[in-house]
């Protein structure tokens, strides 16, 4: 299959006046899959997999949450607000049914869609996905910087915002270097093989820190629904070397979501989404 150019700078105007940014990868006439990026990230995160995506006949729509990239910030938003934005985007693109996939901090948003709009979905995927923090030892084995940020977001939100601002004051390149230095070798090798750099992080903070800051508030607060009430088939992938979202989070999701089909990998980390992307797509389009 010849290379299909990605469309990376799309926007729509939502009914409430906000702009929502997204990119499209893969086959424009393919089966639609909406992709939800992690934290801090953007519509650019998955672009390296455009050829793989096209080979599976998938039209991948990578959409940005409020305050990331090209999407306007939405004050006081909740996790269950996100499916409404997804439906607006799907309707604008004349897409009836579709699958969703969320990586890392995007995992809860895939779960929210599986709960709230199951009639519009064919399947949902959670890859290295974040779980609610209300189970014992939820953050054990999590890298110290993530544990600190989530702890502050939950208990001292004013200090959390200051920390995020200070963390980004040195620019996205320094942030990316600090982040990757804390990752296990398996993750660093994946990022190096893809030539991954800081451009995705820079795009995440294009509109400032408000969007990324609030996104972490959303993750650490009550989600507004029970995982036990998800009726849709959910496919889950998680590695035991993940220090950003540790293994027990994936295990908790797997045992709590009723129709969860989980696969756990020995020796793989948070970035397993890239070597496993073909596997993810094959399950979503089956």
N, C-alpha and C positions, 0 to 999 in steps of 0.2 A: 504494500500500500504506500502510495506517495505521501510525503509529509503534508499534513493539513495545517495551515497557519492558525495559530491561536488568536483568539480575540480577547485581549487582556484588559481593555479599558471601557467596559460597558457600564451604563447606569440607567436606572429607571426612576421615575418620580412616583412615590407611594401616595396613597390617598390622603395621608396626614401632612403631606408636603415635603417629607424627608426624601433624600436621595439614597438609593441603595446601589452599591457597586458590586460588579461581578465580572468574571471572565468565563470564556468558554474554551474547552479543549476537546480534542477527539474528533468524532464524526458528527458533523452538523445534522445529519439525518438519522443518527443513532438513537439507541434507547437512553432516555434521560436519567441522569443521576445528579443529584444536588450534593455538593461537597462543602463541608463546614470545617474551616481551618482551626488550628489550635491557638495557643497564646504564647508570645505575641506573634501574630502571623497575618496573612492577607490572602487575597485571591491568587497571589503568585506562588504560593507554597507548593502546589502540585503540578506546576507547569512542566517540570522535567519529565513527567510521565505522559505527555501529550501523545506520543507515538504509540505507547502501550495502550492508552485509552482508546485511540482510534482503531487499533487492531482488534479490539473486542466489540467494535460497533457501538461504542458508548458516546453519547453527547454529555460531557461533564460540565456542569454549571457550578463554578466555585464562587460562592457569594460571601460577601463581607458583612459581619455584624455591625450594628450601629457604633460609629466612632472609629472604625478601622478603615484604612485605605480610602476608598471613594465613597464610603457610606457615612451619612450624617449621624451625629450623636443623638441619642434619645435618652433624655434624663429619666431616671427612676424606672427604667425598663426591667421587666421580669423575664425569667427563662421561658415561661409559657407565652410571652409575646412573640417569640421568634417564629413559631409555625405560621402565624398570621402574615408575617413578612414573606415567608417562603411561598405561601399560597398566592400572594399578590404577584410575586415574580413569576411563578409558574403560569398564572392566568395571563400575564402580560406576554409570555412567550408561547401562549396557546398550547401548553402542556397539561394534559389531563392527569395521568398517573405517572409516578416516578419513584425512584429509590433515593434514599439519602445515606450519606456516609459522613461520619465525623471523626476527626483525629484529635486525640489529646483533649484540650479544653473544648473542642468542637463536639466531643462525644455526648455530653449532656444535651446539646441542642438536637442531635439525632434522636436521642431518647425522648425528648420533648415532642418532636414531630411524631414519633412512633406512638406516643400516648394520645396526642391531641388530634391528629389528622390521619388516622390509620386508613380511612377509606380512600385517601389520595395516594397512598404509598403501596409499592409492590414489595419492598423489603427495606431493612435498615441495617447499617454496618457501624460498629464502634471499633476503632482501632487505637489501641493504647489510650483508652478513654478514662477520663476523670470520673470519680464516683462521689456521691454525697459524703460529707465528712462526719456523719452521725453514727458511724459504726466504730467499734474499738480498734485502736492502733491504725487508723486510716492512713496516717502519714509516716508510719514506720518505714525506714529505708528510702525515704524521699530525700533528694539532695537538699542540703541545708538552706540554700537560697530560696528554693520553692517553699519549703516548710515555713521559713520566716515570712515570706510574702503572704501566703495563705492565712497564717496565723494573725498577721496584722490586719489583713482584709476582714477577718471575722471579728476581731476584738478591738482593734484600734484603727479604724478606717482612715482617720485624718493623717496618722503617721504612715499608713500604707501608701497614700498618695504622694507624700513627701519622698518616701523611699523609691517609688517608681520614677519620679521626676529626677532624683539624684542619679539613679541607675542609668537613665537615658541621657544624662547631661554630657557624658563623654562621647555620645554618638553611637549609632547602630553597630559600627565595626567593633568597638571595644566591648559592647554588650555581647555581640556574637562570640568574640574570643573568650570572654569570661564564661559564657554558657557552655561552649563546646569543651573548654578545659575541665569542666566538672562531669562530663559525660564519659561513660565507659568506652574502651577502645572500639568495641563493635559499632557504636553509634558514630564515633569520629571517623571511622573508616567509611561508613555509608555516606556521610556528608562529604568527605573528601572525594569519593568516587563520582559524586554528582557535581562537584565544583560548587557546592552550596556556599553562599556567602551571606552578607548582611542586608542585601537589597530587599528581601521579604520583610525583615524586621523594620527597615526604614519605611517601607510602605505601610506597615501596621500603625506606625506612629505619625503618619502623614498629617493627620488632623490634631495632633497633640496627644496628651496622656489620658484625657477624660474617658475615651472609649475603652482602651485597655484596662484602666483602673476599674471602671464600673463592671467590666466583664468578669473580673475576679470577685467582685462583690456578689455578683449573680451566682457564681459557682459555690461560694462558701455559705450562702444563705439557703433556707429551705426552698426546694425546687418547685413546690406547688402541686406536686402529684406524687403518687406512689409508683415505684418501679414495678411492684407486683401487679399493677393495673394495666400494664402494657400488654396488648393482645396480639401485636404483630410479631412475626418472626424477626429476630434480631441476631445478626452474625457478629461475633466478637473475636478479635485477635489481640494477644498481649504477650510480651516477652518478659522472661524472668530477670533480665538484666536492666530493666527499665528503672531509672532513678528519678525521672521527672514525674511519672505517674506510676508508682510502684505496683508490683504484681498483685498485691492483695486487693487493690481497687478493681482490677479486672475480675478477680475471683469473686468479689462481692457482687458485681454486676451480673456475673454468670449465674450465681445461685439465686439471685433475687428476681431477675426478669424471667417470667414463666417460660417463654419459648425462645430462650437464648441458646444459640449454637456456638459454643466457645472453643477456640483453639489456642493453646498456650505453647510458647516456643522456648526451649532451653537454649541459653546462650545468645538470645537476641534482645535488643533494647528498644528504646522509644521510637527509633527511626525505622523500625521494621516495616512501616508502611511502604517504603520504597522498594525493597526487595520482594515484598509480598503483594504489591499492588495488583499484579495480574491475577493472583488468587482472590483478592477482594472483589475485583470486577467479575470474575467468573461466577462467584456466588450470587452477586447482585443481579446478573442478567440471566441466570439459569431459569 
